[in-house]
């Protein structure tokens, strides 16, 4: 950005991916171990690049790859709101909890908001108008995690599942 300020012929782009497959990687071990696939909300909000996948469809891919009968735990989004409210309150007394409160807000955003382009003409989110980049698919990622595990993709303290 500094170079662009100094040289009008220099252009740049900031690419912000909407989601990373590895944020769903924790689900693999849960489902593999017989636990349900956890999602917030009703499981029908579409938010994935390429063919827009709902959280329900994402889970179905994993169950199919594992040869298991689908088993979902649909958690009301209000649970996240409640937890965030508690964390925001606790931060006043325990400032070290500030990161946890912030991760909760980020998680809530990604759990509830569409990651698709809002079509100004229709006022609806559009999978067709949302650009997609890369060749990896969620199914490819799940297959790789089932084969190789999550080595090198650890989420550390940001792990939710």
C-alpha positions in Angstrom: 0.0 0.0 0.0 2.9 2.3 0.7 4.3 1.7 -2.8 1.0 2.5 -4.3 0.9 5.8 -2.4 4.3 6.8 -3.9 3.8 5.4 -7.4 0.4 5.8 -9.1 1.4 3.1 -11.6 1.7 0.5 -8.8 -1.5 -1.4 -8.1 -2.3 -4.0 -5.5 -5.1 -6.2 -4.3 -6.0 -7.4 -0.8 -7.4 -10.8 -0.9 -9.4 -11.8 2.1 -10.6 -15.4 2.0 -14.1 -15.9 3.5 -13.3 -19.2 5.2 -10.7 -21.8 5.5 -11.3 -25.5 5.2 -9.1 -26.1 8.3 -11.7 -24.3 10.4 -13.9 -27.4 9.8 -11.1 -29.9 10.3 -11.9 -30.4 14.0 -15.3 -31.8 12.8 -13.5 -34.8 11.2 -12.3 -36.3 14.4 -15.6 -35.7 16.1 -17.6 -37.4 13.4 -15.0 -40.1 13.0 -15.4 -40.9 16.7 -19.1 -41.2 16.4 -20.0 -37.7 17.6 -22.5 -35.4 15.7 -21.5 -32.8 13.2 -21.9 -29.5 15.1 -23.4 -26.4 13.4 -25.0 -23.2 14.6 -28.4 -22.3 13.3 -30.6 -24.5 11.1 -27.8 -25.6 8.9 -29.3 -24.1 5.7 -27.4 -20.8 5.3 -25.2 -21.0 2.2 -21.8 -19.5 2.6 -19.1 -21.5 0.7 -17.2 -20.5 -2.4 -17.6 -22.5 -5.6 -20.9 -24.3 -5.3 -22.3 -22.7 -2.2 -22.6 -25.4 0.5 -24.8 -25.2 3.6 -23.3 -26.4 6.9 -25.7 -29.3 6.5 -24.2 -30.2 3.1 -20.7 -29.9 4.5 -21.6 -32.4 7.2 -23.2 -34.8 4.7 -20.0 -34.8 2.7 -18.0 -35.9 5.8 -20.5 -38.6 6.8 -20.5 -39.9 3.3 -16.7 -40.1 3.2 -16.7 -42.0 6.5 -19.6 -44.3 5.4 -21.6 -43.1 8.5 -25.2 -42.3 8.9 -25.6 -38.5 9.2 -25.9 -37.2 12.8 -26.2 -33.5 13.4 -26.3 -31.3 16.5 -27.9 -28.0 15.5 -27.1 -25.4 18.2 -29.3 -22.2 18.3 -27.3 -19.2 17.4 -28.7 -17.5 20.5 -26.4 -19.8 22.5 -23.4 -18.0 21.0 -25.0 -14.6 21.7 -25.5 -15.6 25.4 -21.8 -16.9 25.6 -20.5 -13.7 24.0 -22.5 -11.6 26.5 -21.0 -13.5 29.4 -17.5 -13.2 28.0 -18.0 -9.4 27.4 -19.1 -9.1 31.0 -16.2 -11.1 32.4 -13.7 -9.1 30.4 -14.5 -6.1 32.7 -13.1 -8.1 35.6 -10.6 -10.5 33.8 -9.0 -8.5 30.9 -7.1 -11.7 29.8 -10.4 -13.1 28.5 -10.6 -10.3 25.8 -9.2 -12.6 23.1 -11.8 -15.3 23.9 -14.6 -12.8 23.7 -13.3 -11.5 20.4 -13.0 -15.1 18.9 -16.6 -15.7 20.0 -17.7 -12.6 18.1 -15.8 -13.7 15.0 -17.1 -17.2 15.3 -20.7 -15.9 15.6 -20.2 -13.8 12.5 -19.1 -16.8 10.4 -21.8 -19.0 11.9 -24.6 -16.6 11.0 -23.6 -14.4 8.1 -23.7 -15.4 4.5 -20.3 -15.4 2.8 -21.8 -14.9 -0.6 -22.1 -11.7 -2.6 -25.2 -9.7 -2.0 -26.8 -9.0 -5.3 -27.9 -5.3 -5.2 -30.5 -5.9 -7.9 -32.4 -8.7 -6.1 -31.3 -8.0 -2.5 -30.4 -11.7 -2.1 -27.1 -13.5 -1.7 -26.0 -15.0 -5.0 -23.8 -18.1 -5.3 -23.6 -17.4 -9.1 -22.2 -13.8 -8.6 -19.7 -14.8 -5.8 -16.3 -15.2 -7.3 -14.4 -18.5 -6.5 -10.7 -19.1 -6.6 -8.5 -22.1 -6.3 -9.1 -25.8 -7.1 -9.3 -27.4 -3.6 -12.7 -28.5 -2.6 -14.0 -29.2 0.9 -14.4 -32.9 0.0 -10.7 -33.0 -1.1 -9.7 -31.4 2.2 -11.8 -33.8 4.3 -10.3 -36.8 2.3 -6.8 -35.4 3.0 -7.5 -35.0 6.7 -8.9 -38.5 7.0 -5.8 -39.8 5.3 -3.1 -37.6 6.9 -4.7 -35.8 9.9 -4.4 -32.1 10.6 -0.6 -31.9 11.0 0.6 -28.5 9.9 -2.9 -27.0 10.1 -3.5 -26.8 13.8 -5.7 -24.0 15.0 -4.1 -23.7 18.4 -6.0 -21.6 20.8 -8.5 -20.7 18.1 -9.9 -24.2 18.1 -13.7 -24.4 18.6 -14.4 -28.0 17.8 
